[in-house]
Structure formats: structure tokens, C-alpha cells
Amino acid sequence: MWKWETDKEPKGVIVVVHDMLEHHDYYTELIFQFRRRGYHVVTGDLPGHGQTTRLNKGHINSFESYTDRIVDWNETAAEYNLPIYFFGQGLGGLVILEALRLKQIHPDGLILINPMLALRQSFINRKNTIRTSFRATSDESRFDPGIKLNYFTNDPFYLEKYENDELMIEKVSYQWYRVVTNQMKKTSDNIENTQGVPMLGLFSTKNEIIEPFMSSKSLKNMRSQYVEVHMLEQENHSILQQENVELPMYLIDKFLTTRLYSIGVMID
């Protein structure tokens, strides 16, 4: 786990939860932007990702290992005694929503980028689901899930970074795939029972990893008085890992400012 503090008068703390296959280093620019706007940031690598371990790379025994990890990050964020927001992309969004459903975290707001609530239906995904169903429950053997790097972004800088990054996950275990896909259905089916937290959801309409319209429909079923969802006409799953991020950052800024005013924090 890492902490980055703003050098300005702090408005709150943002816990950043990364996506599948990658790790927290891909959010360095976003962390800089949050700090520049007056927010401390807490983040780290989920189990089986990044620098957490090399033996269990691409593998988990249960989804609980993910939610337990962000509960730890939440406890660190709470030490600042400031409003806490969670930011999550893809898998990170799913982990946040499940921890919220289990009442393990109580944030002041959520920012979710293409949360993984429904995979885009494809031949690859159907094949993965079928062959995974025939494997042993705790099977740790790995396979290529067929998620291409350019599904995340078509930005040349990030694509080159992916290609040269030995920490990127190329293969996942059958157990990992089974656990994550089962969790998507469980979280989506029970999302209406999730505690109401103000939320901003950003989706890319031409996403090749998740099904954006089904996922956004699930978010709108949350029991919350404030759910803001935007469908952006672009291919990139990693909406903030590209050159032009003015629109999504504007929407994030507006959401954070609105939430601060709503809880009585006045900002200039």
C-alpha cells in the first residue's frame, strides 16, 4: 500500500483501486491530478497483481481476498479524518461494489470507470466459461483469457508500457476466472440491496471488455439518491489512460465538488 499526500489544504482522501491484469502504477497521472486538486490518495496492488506476489500472479482463492485488501486501504484513509471517496476501474469497480454491498466500507462517494458487472459477450468469453466449468474448483493452472492489451487503450504510450511491463498479467488461473465471473453475477443480482452511496459511473460505449449498457443498468438499480451515469462515445476501457481526458476529468471534478458541498465542506 502507498500513500500520496497533497501539498494543498486537503479536501478529502481518494482510495484508488486498479483494474484486472494491471497494477497501481498505471494511475500515476491520475494520482497526480487528484493531489493537485487537494486530495490525499491511498492505493496499492490487489492480490495476485503487481508487486504483491509472483507465485500467485493471476490467481486468487476467493473474492474475499480482494475486498479484505481494500478494507485495509479504507482504514488507512480513515486516519486522515476527511471525506473518503473510492475510485475504481473495471475489476476495481466490482471489488468496491462488493465491499459496499457487504457494508465493509462506508465512503462519501464512488467514482467507477467501466465497472466489471457484465463481460461483453464474445466467442472467447463463452469458450472460457465452458472450459472453466469443467476444471477443478481450486484449479491454479493458467490460461490466456483472450483480453488484448489494446482493449484497455489505443494510446501508444500506454500500449508500449504494457508491452514492456513484466508485472502485467498475461494468464489467469481457472479459479480466478470462475471466482470473478461468479462474483459479477452475485454483485449485479444483489445490487439493489447495496447501501446508498452517491456515485458517478463513466462508461465507454464501444468497450471490448465489459458490456457497458448492462453494467450501467445494474448501477442504476442501486438504492441511492444520487447516481450519475455517463456513456462516452469511445473504444478505450481505460478512459483515463489516453491523451485527451478533459471530459472525464471535468465530470469527476464536478462530482467531487458537488459531494463536498452536499456534506457541508465549503471550497474556493
Protein Blocks (a to p, Z undefined) as FASTA:
>chain_A
ZZdddfbdcfbdcdddddehiafklmmmmmmmmmmnopacdddddehiajlbmklgoiaf
bfklmmmmmmmmmmmmmmnopacddddehjlmmmmmmmmmnopaccfbdcdehiafbccd
dfklmmmmmmmmmpcfklcbdcdehiafklmpccfklmmmmmmmmkbcfbdcfklmmmmm
mmmmmmmmmmmmpccddddddddfkbckbcfklmmmmmmmpccfbdcddddddfblblml
cfblmlmmmmmmmmmmmmmmmnopacZZ
